[in-house]
Amino acid sequence: MKTIVTFIRPWNRYNRGETAGFDPATAAGLIGVHAVPYRPADAAPIASAAPPVEPATPAPSFEAAVAALETPVDTAPKAPAADLPVQGRRK
C-alpha cells in the first residue's frame, strides 16, 4: 500500500505542490523534511464566496487608448542620423 504525500519543497523530480504516492518507508523519510501527509480537503480548490471586484472607473475604449499612445510625427523626437551606420553600403 502506498502513502500519499504532498511536497512542500523540491525533492528528486518532484516540485513544491505536487502530490505523489510512495511506499511507507520512503514516505516516512520525506514527511517533515520535503513533504507533508496528503489531505484531500487541502487539494480541492475552494470557490470564493466574494463576487468579483468591478473596476472603479470603466476602461477606456480601444480607440481612445490608441489615440493617447499615438504621437504626431511633428512632435516625435528625431534620431540623430549622422552617427548611425548605413545598412547595406560597402565601404
Long-range contacts (C-beta under 8 A, 24 or more apart in sequence): 2-27, 3-27, 3-28, 3-37, 4-37, 4-38, 5-30, 5-31, 5-35, 5-36, 5-37, 5-38, 6-35, 6-36, 6-37, 6-38, 6-39, 6-42, 6-43, 7-34, 7-35, 8-34, 8-35, 8-36, 9-33, 9-34, 10-34, 11-35, 19-43
